[in-house]
Amino acid sequence: MTTTVVAMSTPATGQPDADSTLVARIVAGDDRALGLVYDRYGSLVYGLARRVTSSTAAAEEITQEVFVQFWEHADRFDATKGSLRAFLGAITHRRSVDWVRSEARRREREARTSQDAATGTVATVVDITTELGAQDTAARVRAAVETLPLEQREAVVLAYFGGLTFREVAARLGLPEGTAKSRLRLALGKLSAVLSAQGVTSWT
Amino acid sequence: MDLNPQLPDDLAVFAVDALETDELKAFDARLDGIESGGVDELEAWREVLGGLAAITAEEPPVGLRERMLDAALAKRVIGAPMGEVEDIPANEAYRRTIAALGELLVDLGPAEWDAPTIEGWTVKGLVTHLVAVEEYFGRQLGLWPLEVDEALEADHLGMTREFVAAWSERPAAEVLARWQELTSAITSHLAGLDRAAGRQPFHFHFLDTSLSTVLITRVFEVWTHDEDIRRATGRAASAPDAARLRRMSRIAVPSIPLGLAMAGAPAPGRTARIVLTGQGGGTWDQALGWGETAGVPDATVVLDVVDYCRLAARRLEPAAIAVSVEGDEVLARQILAGAGVFSA
Protein backbone atom coordinates (compact mmCIF):
# COMPACT_ATOMS: atom_id res chain seq x y z
CA MET A 1 0.00 0.00 0.00
CA THR A 2 1.41 3.38 -0.89
CA THR A 3 1.29 6.26 1.49
CA THR A 4 1.25 9.92 0.75
CA VAL A 5 3.43 12.13 2.91
CA VAL A 6 2.35 15.69 2.45
CA ALA A 7 2.02 19.08 3.86
CA MET A 8 -1.59 19.22 2.80
CA SER A 9 -1.19 22.18 0.46
CA THR A 10 1.41 20.45 -1.65
CA PRO A 11 0.90 17.87 -4.36
CA ALA A 12 1.02 14.25 -3.28
CA THR A 13 4.45 12.74 -3.53
CA GLY A 14 3.40 9.12 -3.24
CA GLN A 15 6.39 8.30 -1.04
CA PRO A 16 6.11 5.47 1.42
CA ASP A 17 6.19 6.29 5.10
CA ALA A 18 9.67 6.48 6.59
CA ASP A 19 10.52 3.73 9.05
CA SER A 20 10.43 6.27 11.87
CA THR A 21 6.84 7.20 10.95
CA LEU A 22 5.80 3.57 10.85
CA VAL A 23 7.33 3.02 14.28
CA ALA A 24 5.53 6.07 15.66
CA ARG A 25 2.27 4.69 14.26
CA ILE A 26 2.87 1.32 15.90
CA VAL A 27 3.59 3.02 19.22
CA ALA A 28 0.26 4.84 18.79
CA GLY A 29 -1.55 1.51 18.33
CA ASP A 30 -1.93 1.37 14.53
CA ASP A 31 -1.85 -2.28 13.46
CA ARG A 32 -1.84 -1.32 9.79
CA ALA A 33 1.62 0.12 10.33
CA LEU A 34 2.73 -3.21 11.77
CA GLY A 35 1.52 -4.83 8.56
CA LEU A 36 3.55 -2.33 6.54
CA VAL A 37 6.68 -3.00 8.59
CA TYR A 38 6.11 -6.72 8.00
CA ASP A 39 5.72 -6.09 4.27
CA ARG A 40 9.00 -4.18 4.32
CA TYR A 41 11.10 -6.45 6.53
CA GLY A 42 9.24 -9.77 6.73
CA SER A 43 11.38 -11.32 4.03
CA LEU A 44 14.57 -10.19 5.75
CA VAL A 45 13.46 -11.61 9.09
CA TYR A 46 12.11 -14.87 7.69
CA GLY A 47 15.05 -15.43 5.36
CA LEU A 48 17.64 -14.80 8.07
CA ALA A 49 15.85 -17.05 10.53
CA ARG A 50 15.56 -19.82 7.96
CA ARG A 51 19.20 -19.52 7.00
CA VAL A 52 20.45 -19.67 10.60
CA THR A 53 18.07 -22.39 11.81
CA SER A 54 17.84 -24.40 8.57
CA SER A 55 14.23 -24.97 9.56
CA THR A 56 11.13 -23.61 7.87
CA ALA A 57 9.00 -24.24 10.95
CA ALA A 58 11.48 -22.47 13.23
CA ALA A 59 11.75 -19.56 10.81
CA GLU A 60 7.97 -19.10 10.81
CA GLU A 61 7.86 -19.24 14.60
CA ILE A 62 10.73 -16.77 14.97
CA THR A 63 9.31 -14.39 12.37
CA GLN A 64 5.98 -14.28 14.20
CA GLU A 65 7.72 -13.77 17.55
CA VAL A 66 9.91 -10.95 16.23
CA PHE A 67 6.99 -8.93 14.86
CA VAL A 68 4.68 -9.61 17.82
CA GLN A 69 7.46 -8.49 20.14
CA PHE A 70 7.91 -5.39 18.01
CA TRP A 71 4.17 -4.65 18.28
CA GLU A 72 4.48 -4.85 22.05
CA HIS A 73 7.76 -2.95 22.42
CA ALA A 74 8.32 -0.76 19.36
CA ASP A 75 9.13 2.12 21.70
CA ARG A 76 12.44 0.37 22.42
CA PHE A 77 13.59 1.19 18.90
CA ASP A 78 15.79 4.27 18.90
CA ALA A 79 16.38 5.67 15.41
CA THR A 80 19.43 7.59 16.65
CA LYS A 81 21.16 4.28 17.33
CA GLY A 82 20.64 2.66 13.96
CA SER A 83 18.23 1.59 11.28
CA LEU A 84 15.09 -0.48 11.74
CA ARG A 85 16.65 -3.06 9.46
CA ALA A 86 19.61 -3.44 11.83
CA PHE A 87 17.28 -3.49 14.86
CA LEU A 88 15.00 -6.22 13.52
CA GLY A 89 17.97 -8.11 12.10
CA ALA A 90 19.67 -8.16 15.51
CA ILE A 91 16.52 -9.43 17.27
CA THR A 92 15.98 -12.06 14.60
CA HIS A 93 19.55 -13.27 14.72
CA ARG A 94 19.60 -13.54 18.49
CA ARG A 95 16.36 -15.52 18.52
CA SER A 96 17.66 -17.75 15.78
CA VAL A 97 20.93 -18.59 17.53
CA ASP A 98 19.00 -19.17 20.75
CA TRP A 99 16.92 -21.68 18.82
CA VAL A 100 19.88 -23.54 17.32
CA ARG A 101 21.71 -23.60 20.65
CA SER A 102 18.98 -25.29 22.59
CA GLU A 103 20.26 -28.67 23.66
CA ALA A 104 18.20 -30.86 21.36
CA ARG A 105 19.11 -28.85 18.33
CA ARG A 106 22.72 -28.57 19.38
CA ARG A 107 23.08 -32.33 19.03
CA GLU A 108 21.61 -32.24 15.54
CA ARG A 109 23.84 -29.36 14.53
CA GLU A 110 26.98 -30.99 15.93
CA ALA A 111 26.25 -34.12 13.95
CA ARG A 112 25.77 -32.04 10.83
CA THR A 113 28.97 -30.07 11.50
CA SER A 114 30.97 -33.27 11.95
CA GLN A 115 29.65 -34.58 8.69
CA ASP A 116 30.59 -31.37 6.89
CA ALA A 117 34.05 -31.45 8.45
CA ALA A 118 34.53 -35.02 7.33
CA THR A 119 33.77 -34.11 3.74
CA GLY A 120 35.88 -30.98 3.98
CA THR A 121 33.17 -28.61 2.73
CA VAL A 122 32.41 -25.13 3.89
CA ALA A 123 29.06 -25.18 2.17
CA THR A 124 27.65 -22.18 3.93
CA VAL A 125 30.31 -19.85 2.59
CA VAL A 126 29.79 -20.99 -0.97
CA ASP A 127 26.03 -20.76 -0.71
CA ILE A 128 26.01 -17.28 0.66
CA THR A 129 28.24 -15.79 -1.98
CA THR A 130 26.27 -17.29 -4.81
CA GLU A 131 22.70 -16.71 -3.72
CA LEU A 132 22.81 -13.00 -3.17
CA GLY A 133 19.69 -11.20 -4.23
CA ALA A 134 19.24 -8.54 -6.84
CA GLN A 135 18.13 -5.79 -4.48
CA ASP A 136 20.37 -2.75 -4.23
CA THR A 137 21.24 -3.31 -0.62
CA ALA A 138 22.02 -6.95 -1.12
CA ALA A 139 24.11 -6.12 -4.16
CA ARG A 140 26.12 -3.53 -2.27
CA VAL A 141 26.67 -5.88 0.62
CA ARG A 142 27.64 -8.73 -1.68
CA ALA A 143 30.23 -6.50 -3.31
CA ALA A 144 31.55 -5.57 0.11
CA VAL A 145 31.67 -9.20 1.25
CA GLU A 146 33.65 -10.07 -1.85
CA THR A 147 36.34 -7.60 -0.86
CA LEU A 148 37.06 -9.61 2.30
CA PRO A 149 40.01 -11.99 2.39
CA LEU A 150 38.71 -15.57 2.27
CA GLU A 151 39.69 -16.34 5.86
CA GLN A 152 37.68 -13.38 7.16
CA ARG A 153 34.75 -14.18 4.90
CA GLU A 154 34.67 -17.75 6.17
CA ALA A 155 34.70 -16.62 9.78
CA VAL A 156 31.89 -14.10 9.50
CA VAL A 157 29.68 -16.30 7.35
CA LEU A 158 30.06 -19.31 9.62
CA ALA A 159 29.34 -17.25 12.72
CA TYR A 160 26.54 -15.08 11.38
CA PHE A 161 24.73 -17.30 8.91
CA GLY A 162 25.81 -20.63 10.36
CA GLY A 163 24.96 -19.60 13.91
CA LEU A 164 28.25 -20.99 15.21
CA THR A 165 29.97 -19.71 18.31
CA PHE A 166 33.47 -18.32 17.86
CA ARG A 167 34.81 -21.49 19.48
CA GLU A 168 32.99 -23.59 16.91
CA VAL A 169 34.29 -21.34 14.15
CA ALA A 170 37.82 -21.84 15.47
CA ALA A 171 37.39 -25.60 15.59
CA ARG A 172 35.84 -25.69 12.16
CA LEU A 173 38.67 -23.69 10.59
CA GLY A 174 41.44 -25.21 12.69
CA LEU A 175 42.35 -21.90 14.29
CA PRO A 176 43.18 -20.73 17.80
CA GLU A 177 40.06 -19.15 19.38
CA GLY A 178 41.75 -15.76 19.62
CA THR A 179 42.45 -15.81 15.90
CA ALA A 180 38.81 -16.63 15.14
CA LYS A 181 37.71 -13.64 17.22
CA SER A 182 40.19 -11.34 15.49
CA ARG A 183 39.03 -12.46 12.07
CA LEU A 184 35.44 -11.64 12.99
CA ARG A 185 36.42 -8.17 14.14
CA LEU A 186 38.55 -7.52 11.07
CA ALA A 187 35.73 -8.68 8.80
CA LEU A 188 33.15 -6.42 10.46
CA GLY A 189 35.55 -3.49 10.46
CA LYS A 190 36.36 -3.89 6.78
CA LEU A 191 32.71 -4.32 5.78
CA SER A 192 31.81 -1.23 7.78
CA ALA A 193 34.60 0.78 6.14
CA VAL A 194 33.73 -0.36 2.61
CA LEU A 195 30.03 0.39 3.01
CA SER A 196 30.71 3.76 4.63
CA ALA A 197 33.01 4.69 1.78
CA GLN A 198 30.11 4.01 -0.56
CA GLY A 199 28.10 6.54 1.43
CA VAL A 200 26.01 3.78 2.95
CA THR A 201 25.66 4.36 6.65
CA SER A 202 22.26 2.75 7.05
CA TRP A 203 19.80 0.97 4.86
CA THR A 204 16.34 2.28 5.31
CA MET B 1 36.99 -17.86 29.17
CA ASP B 2 36.24 -14.43 30.59
CA LEU B 3 34.93 -12.14 27.86
CA ASN B 4 35.50 -8.42 28.15
CA PRO B 5 33.16 -5.87 26.45
CA GLN B 6 36.04 -3.38 26.43
CA LEU B 7 38.05 -5.56 24.04
CA PRO B 8 37.20 -5.00 20.35
CA ASP B 9 37.62 -8.69 19.48
CA ASP B 10 35.15 -9.73 22.19
CA LEU B 11 32.73 -6.97 21.18
CA ALA B 12 32.81 -8.23 17.59
CA VAL B 13 32.08 -11.78 18.76
CA PHE B 14 29.14 -10.42 20.74
CA ALA B 15 27.89 -8.39 17.75
CA VAL B 16 27.47 -11.56 15.69
CA ASP B 17 26.00 -13.50 18.66
CA ALA B 18 28.91 -15.94 18.42
CA LEU B 19 28.74 -16.78 22.12
CA GLU B 20 26.87 -19.34 24.14
CA THR B 21 23.41 -18.20 25.28
CA ASP B 22 24.50 -17.65 28.89
CA GLU B 23 27.54 -15.69 27.74
CA LEU B 24 25.38 -13.47 25.54
CA LYS B 25 23.13 -12.65 28.50
CA ALA B 26 26.13 -11.89 30.71
CA PHE B 27 27.59 -9.67 27.97
CA ASP B 28 24.27 -7.82 27.58
CA ALA B 29 24.34 -6.99 31.28
CA ARG B 30 27.82 -5.46 30.99
CA LEU B 31 27.18 -3.34 27.89
CA ASP B 32 26.38 -0.22 29.87
CA GLY B 33 30.01 -0.12 30.95
CA ILE B 34 31.55 0.10 27.50
CA GLU B 35 33.07 3.34 26.31
CA SER B 36 31.46 5.54 23.67
CA GLY B 37 33.92 4.40 21.01
CA GLY B 38 32.82 0.82 21.62
CA VAL B 39 29.17 1.82 21.41
CA ASP B 40 29.76 3.52 18.05
CA GLU B 41 31.63 0.48 16.77
CA LEU B 42 28.89 -1.90 17.91
CA GLU B 43 26.20 0.23 16.22
CA ALA B 44 28.21 0.36 13.00
CA TRP B 45 28.70 -3.39 13.05
CA ARG B 46 25.00 -3.97 13.63
CA GLU B 47 24.26 -1.90 10.54
CA VAL B 48 26.66 -4.12 8.61
CA LEU B 49 24.91 -7.22 9.94
CA GLY B 50 21.51 -5.77 9.05
CA GLY B 51 22.84 -5.47 5.51
CA LEU B 52 24.14 -9.04 5.59
CA ALA B 53 20.69 -10.19 6.66
CA ALA B 54 19.24 -8.61 3.52
CA ILE B 55 21.31 -11.07 1.49
CA THR B 56 19.24 -14.02 2.62
CA ALA B 57 15.86 -12.28 2.34
CA GLU B 58 13.19 -14.76 1.36
CA GLU B 59 9.44 -14.35 0.91
CA PRO B 60 7.65 -15.68 4.00
CA PRO B 61 4.95 -18.34 3.56
CA VAL B 62 1.45 -17.20 2.61
CA GLY B 63 -0.70 -16.80 5.70
CA LEU B 64 2.13 -15.96 8.09
CA ARG B 65 1.28 -12.24 7.88
CA GLU B 66 -2.30 -12.83 9.01
CA ARG B 67 -1.25 -15.22 11.78
CA MET B 68 1.32 -12.70 13.00
CA LEU B 69 -1.22 -9.86 13.05
CA ASP B 70 -3.75 -12.01 14.93
CA ALA B 71 -1.11 -12.94 17.50
CA ALA B 72 -0.02 -9.32 17.85
CA LEU B 73 -3.55 -8.04 18.45
CA ALA B 74 -4.05 -10.73 21.10
CA LYS B 75 -1.21 -9.03 22.99
CA ARG B 76 -2.23 -5.39 22.43
CA VAL B 77 -5.48 -4.24 20.91
CA ILE B 78 -5.73 -1.71 18.08
CA GLY B 79 -5.65 1.82 19.34
CA ALA B 80 -3.94 1.14 22.64
CA PRO B 81 -0.85 3.34 22.66
CA MET B 82 2.37 2.26 24.31
CA GLY B 83 3.94 3.96 27.23
CA GLU B 84 2.69 4.87 30.65
CA VAL B 85 0.53 7.96 30.46
CA GLU B 86 -1.13 9.10 33.65
CA ASP B 87 -4.91 8.80 33.55
CA ILE B 88 -6.09 12.12 34.99
CA PRO B 89 -9.64 13.35 35.52
CA ALA B 90 -10.85 16.40 33.62
CA ASN B 91 -10.71 18.66 36.69
CA GLU B 92 -7.01 17.86 37.08
CA ALA B 93 -6.41 18.60 33.39
CA TYR B 94 -8.08 21.99 33.87
CA ARG B 95 -6.09 22.69 37.06
CA ARG B 96 -2.78 21.96 35.34
CA THR B 97 -3.64 24.19 32.41
CA ILE B 98 -4.67 27.06 34.65
CA ALA B 99 -1.49 26.60 36.71
CA ALA B 100 0.66 26.75 33.56
CA LEU B 101 -1.01 29.96 32.40
CA GLY B 102 -0.71 31.41 35.91
CA GLU B 103 3.04 30.86 35.85
CA LEU B 104 3.28 32.55 32.46
CA LEU B 105 1.22 35.59 33.52
CA VAL B 106 3.29 36.34 36.62
CA ASP B 107 6.40 36.17 34.44
CA LEU B 108 5.21 38.89 32.04
CA GLY B 109 6.99 42.25 32.13
CA PRO B 110 4.97 45.51 32.04
CA ALA B 111 5.54 46.12 28.33
CA GLU B 112 4.54 42.55 27.48
CA TRP B 113 1.02 43.13 28.76
CA ASP B 114 0.65 45.67 25.94
CA ALA B 115 1.91 43.33 23.20
CA PRO B 116 -0.65 42.82 20.41
CA THR B 117 -2.23 39.40 20.11
CA ILE B 118 -5.43 37.87 18.66
CA GLU B 119 -8.76 39.58 17.92
CA GLY B 120 -7.13 42.99 17.97
CA TRP B 121 -6.50 42.66 21.69
CA THR B 122 -3.35 43.26 23.67
CA VAL B 123 -2.20 40.53 26.04
CA LYS B 124 -4.04 42.40 28.78
CA GLY B 125 -7.19 42.44 26.67
CA LEU B 126 -6.88 38.70 26.06
CA VAL B 127 -6.47 38.00 29.77
CA THR B 128 -9.46 40.27 30.46
CA HIS B 129 -11.43 38.11 28.01
CA LEU B 130 -10.39 35.07 30.07
CA VAL B 131 -11.52 36.87 33.23
CA ALA B 132 -14.96 37.30 31.66
CA VAL B 133 -15.05 33.63 30.64
CA GLU B 134 -14.10 32.49 34.13
CA GLU B 135 -16.82 34.77 35.58
CA TYR B 136 -19.34 32.98 33.34
CA PHE B 137 -17.87 29.51 34.02
CA GLY B 138 -18.11 30.07 37.78
CA ARG B 139 -21.72 31.13 37.34
CA GLN B 140 -22.50 27.93 35.46
CA LEU B 141 -20.81 25.95 38.22
CA GLY B 142 -23.11 27.67 40.70
CA LEU B 143 -20.28 29.48 42.47
CA TRP B 144 -21.66 33.03 42.10
CA PRO B 145 -24.47 34.96 40.43
CA LEU B 146 -23.82 36.82 37.19
CA GLU B 147 -26.18 38.64 34.93
CA VAL B 148 -25.90 37.24 31.41
CA ASP B 149 -27.27 38.69 28.19
CA GLU B 150 -29.21 35.66 26.96
CA ALA B 151 -28.97 36.91 23.38
CA LEU B 152 -25.19 36.68 23.54
CA GLU B 153 -24.77 33.58 25.68
CA ALA B 154 -24.12 31.26 22.76
CA ASP B 155 -21.40 33.61 21.43
CA HIS B 156 -18.20 32.88 23.33
CA LEU B 157 -16.31 35.92 22.06
CA GLY B 158 -19.22 38.32 21.70
CA MET B 159 -20.32 37.71 25.26
CA THR B 160 -17.02 39.04 26.61
CA ARG B 161 -16.39 42.05 24.35
CA GLU B 162 -18.30 44.54 26.46
CA PHE B 163 -16.46 43.38 29.57
CA VAL B 164 -13.06 43.64 27.86
CA ALA B 165 -13.89 47.18 26.68
CA ALA B 166 -15.09 48.22 30.13
CA TRP B 167 -11.87 46.98 31.75
CA SER B 168 -9.50 48.40 29.13
CA GLU B 169 -8.22 51.22 31.34
CA ARG B 170 -7.63 49.07 34.39
CA PRO B 171 -4.00 48.19 35.18
CA ALA B 172 -2.65 44.78 34.25
CA ALA B 173 -2.05 43.98 37.91
CA GLU B 174 -5.77 44.30 38.60
CA VAL B 175 -6.68 42.09 35.64
CA LEU B 176 -4.17 39.47 36.78
CA ALA B 177 -5.40 39.61 40.37
CA ARG B 178 -9.01 39.09 39.28
CA TRP B 179 -8.05 36.17 37.03
CA GLN B 180 -6.11 34.58 39.88
CA GLU B 181 -9.02 35.08 42.29
CA LEU B 182 -11.56 33.52 39.94
CA THR B 183 -9.44 30.57 38.83
CA SER B 184 -8.44 29.86 42.40
CA ALA B 185 -12.08 29.66 43.45
CA ILE B 186 -13.00 27.49 40.47
CA THR B 187 -10.10 25.05 40.81
CA SER B 188 -10.78 24.72 44.56
CA HIS B 189 -14.39 23.89 43.83
CA LEU B 190 -13.51 21.41 41.09
CA ALA B 191 -10.94 19.69 43.30
CA GLY B 192 -13.77 18.56 45.53
CA LEU B 193 -15.63 16.83 42.69
CA ASP B 194 -15.24 13.16 41.80
CA ARG B 195 -15.37 11.54 38.37
CA ALA B 196 -19.11 10.89 38.71
CA ALA B 197 -19.65 14.65 39.01
CA GLY B 198 -17.75 15.06 35.79
CA ARG B 199 -20.38 12.97 33.99
CA GLN B 200 -23.24 15.25 35.07
CA PRO B 201 -24.96 17.40 32.41
CA PHE B 202 -23.50 20.87 32.03
CA HIS B 203 -24.45 23.90 29.94
CA PHE B 204 -21.73 26.20 28.64
CA HIS B 205 -22.44 28.68 25.85
CA PHE B 206 -23.99 26.55 23.07
CA LEU B 207 -22.77 23.27 24.54
CA ASP B 208 -25.11 20.96 26.41
CA THR B 209 -22.83 18.14 27.43
CA SER B 210 -21.03 16.76 30.49
CA LEU B 211 -18.94 18.85 32.86
CA SER B 212 -15.87 16.75 31.91
CA THR B 213 -16.27 17.57 28.24
CA VAL B 214 -16.65 21.25 29.01
CA LEU B 215 -13.55 21.12 31.19
CA ILE B 216 -11.47 19.58 28.39
CA THR B 217 -12.90 22.11 25.96
CA ARG B 218 -11.69 24.77 28.37
CA VAL B 219 -8.28 23.09 28.54
CA PHE B 220 -8.11 23.60 24.77
CA GLU B 221 -9.17 27.22 25.19
CA VAL B 222 -6.82 28.17 28.02
CA TRP B 223 -3.82 26.35 26.53
CA THR B 224 -4.47 27.98 23.16
CA HIS B 225 -4.49 31.44 24.73
CA ASP B 226 -1.39 30.51 26.74
CA GLU B 227 0.32 29.90 23.40
CA ASP B 228 -1.18 33.10 21.95
CA ILE B 229 0.50 35.04 24.76
CA ARG B 230 3.76 33.16 24.33
CA ARG B 231 3.71 33.96 20.61
CA ALA B 232 2.92 37.64 21.27
CA THR B 233 5.77 37.97 23.73
CA GLY B 234 8.39 36.01 21.80
CA ARG B 235 8.34 32.96 24.04
CA ALA B 236 8.65 29.36 22.87
CA ALA B 237 5.46 27.34 22.44
CA SER B 238 4.56 25.01 25.28
CA ALA B 239 2.66 21.77 24.66
CA PRO B 240 0.48 20.22 27.35
CA ASP B 241 1.81 17.15 29.12
CA ALA B 242 0.96 13.69 27.77
CA ALA B 243 -1.87 13.13 30.25
CA ARG B 244 -3.68 16.26 29.10
CA LEU B 245 -2.96 15.53 25.43
CA ARG B 246 -4.60 12.15 25.83
CA ARG B 247 -7.73 13.75 27.31
CA MET B 248 -7.75 16.39 24.60
CA SER B 249 -7.32 13.93 21.74
CA ARG B 250 -10.09 11.72 23.18
CA ILE B 251 -12.62 14.49 22.67
CA ALA B 252 -11.11 16.05 19.57
CA VAL B 253 -11.20 12.94 17.39
CA PRO B 254 -14.88 12.09 18.03
CA SER B 255 -15.64 15.70 17.09
CA ILE B 256 -14.49 15.10 13.51
CA PRO B 257 -18.05 14.43 12.21
CA LEU B 258 -19.05 17.82 13.65
CA GLY B 259 -16.09 19.47 11.94
CA LEU B 260 -16.95 17.89 8.60
CA ALA B 261 -20.56 19.03 8.93
CA MET B 262 -19.51 22.56 9.89
CA ALA B 263 -17.14 22.65 6.91
CA GLY B 264 -19.97 21.62 4.59
CA ALA B 265 -18.42 18.24 3.82
CA PRO B 266 -20.40 15.65 5.75
CA ALA B 267 -19.25 12.08 5.09
CA PRO B 268 -21.95 9.66 6.24
CA GLY B 269 -21.15 5.99 5.84
CA ARG B 270 -17.42 6.54 5.79
CA THR B 271 -14.67 5.86 8.32
CA ALA B 272 -11.23 7.31 8.94
CA ARG B 273 -8.40 5.91 10.96
CA ILE B 274 -6.80 8.76 12.88
CA VAL B 275 -3.32 8.04 14.19
CA LEU B 276 -1.94 10.68 16.54
CA THR B 277 1.73 10.03 17.18
CA GLY B 278 3.74 11.01 20.21
CA GLN B 279 3.08 10.71 23.93
CA GLY B 280 -0.60 11.29 24.63
CA GLY B 281 -1.68 10.20 21.15
CA GLY B 282 -3.37 7.01 20.01
CA THR B 283 -5.30 5.39 17.18
CA TRP B 284 -9.00 5.73 16.43
CA ASP B 285 -11.24 4.23 13.78
CA GLN B 286 -13.70 7.10 13.60
CA ALA B 287 -17.08 6.90 11.88
CA LEU B 288 -17.57 10.16 9.99
CA GLY B 289 -21.36 10.21 10.16
CA TRP B 290 -23.20 11.15 13.36
CA GLY B 291 -24.04 8.15 15.53
CA GLU B 292 -22.59 5.65 13.08
CA THR B 293 -20.38 2.69 13.85
CA ALA B 294 -16.88 2.72 12.41
CA GLY B 295 -16.25 0.40 9.48
CA VAL B 296 -13.15 -0.39 7.46
CA PRO B 297 -11.23 2.88 7.17
CA ASP B 298 -11.46 4.70 3.85
CA ALA B 299 -8.44 6.80 4.81
CA THR B 300 -5.71 6.69 7.42
CA VAL B 301 -4.46 10.07 8.57
CA VAL B 302 -1.26 10.21 10.60
CA LEU B 303 0.02 13.30 12.36
CA ASP B 304 1.61 14.43 15.59
CA VAL B 305 -0.80 14.72 18.52
CA VAL B 306 0.30 18.25 19.44
CA ASP B 307 -0.02 19.39 15.84
CA TYR B 308 -3.52 17.92 15.78
CA CYS B 309 -4.50 19.81 18.93
CA ARG B 310 -3.17 23.06 17.44
CA LEU B 311 -5.10 22.30 14.27
CA ALA B 312 -8.24 21.67 16.30
CA ALA B 313 -7.69 25.03 18.02
CA ARG B 314 -7.17 26.72 14.65
CA ARG B 315 -3.67 27.82 15.51
CA LEU B 316 -2.13 25.74 12.74
CA GLU B 317 -3.24 25.40 9.15
CA PRO B 318 -3.32 21.97 7.53
CA ALA B 319 -0.74 23.22 5.03
CA ALA B 320 1.77 23.75 7.82
CA ILE B 321 1.59 20.23 9.18
CA ALA B 322 3.43 17.08 8.11
CA VAL B 323 0.70 14.52 7.54
CA SER B 324 0.85 11.08 6.05
CA VAL B 325 -2.22 9.69 4.38
CA GLU B 326 -3.17 6.25 3.17
CA GLY B 327 -6.32 5.73 1.13
CA ASP B 328 -8.76 8.48 0.18
CA GLU B 329 -6.66 11.62 0.09
CA VAL B 330 -9.62 13.90 -0.66
CA LEU B 331 -11.41 12.66 2.43
CA ALA B 332 -8.24 13.16 4.47
CA ARG B 333 -7.98 16.76 3.29
CA GLN B 334 -11.61 17.37 4.23
CA ILE B 335 -11.04 15.95 7.70
CA LEU B 336 -8.05 18.19 8.27
CA ALA B 337 -9.81 21.24 6.84
CA GLY B 338 -12.71 20.68 9.23
CA ALA B 339 -10.64 19.79 12.27
CA GLY B 340 -10.76 23.25 13.85
CA VAL B 341 -13.75 22.75 16.11
CA PHE B 342 -12.06 24.01 19.28
CA SER B 343 -11.16 27.50 18.14
CA ALA B 344 -10.77 29.88 21.03
Interface residues (C-beta under 8 A of the other chain):
Chain A: M1 T2 T3 T4 V5 V6 A7 M8 S9 T10 A12 D17 T21 A24 R25 V27 A28 G29 D30 D31 R32 A33 L34 G35 Y38 D39 G42 S43 L44 V45 Y46 G47 L48 R50 R51 T56 E60 T63 Q64 F67 V68 W71 E72 H73 A74 D75 K81 G82 S83 R85 A86 F87 L88 G89 A90 T92 H93 R94 V97 D98 R101 I128 E131 L132 G133 Q135 T137 A138 R140 V141 R142 A144 V145 V156 A159 Y160 F161 G163 L164 T165 F166 V169 E177 G178 K181 S182 L184 R185 L188 G189 L191 S192 L195 S196 V200 T201 S202 W203
Chain B: M1 P8 D9 D10 L11 A12 V13 A15 V16 D17 A18 L19 E20 T21 L24 E43 A44 W45 R46 E47 V48 L49 G50 G51 L52 A53 A54 I55 T56 A57 E58 E59 P60 P61 L64 R65 R67 M68 L69 A71 A72 L73 K75 R76 V77 I78 G79 A80 P81 M82 G83 R273 V275 L276 T277 G278 G281 G282 T283 T300 V302 P318 A319 A320 I321 A322 V323 S324 V325 E326 E329 A332 R333 L336
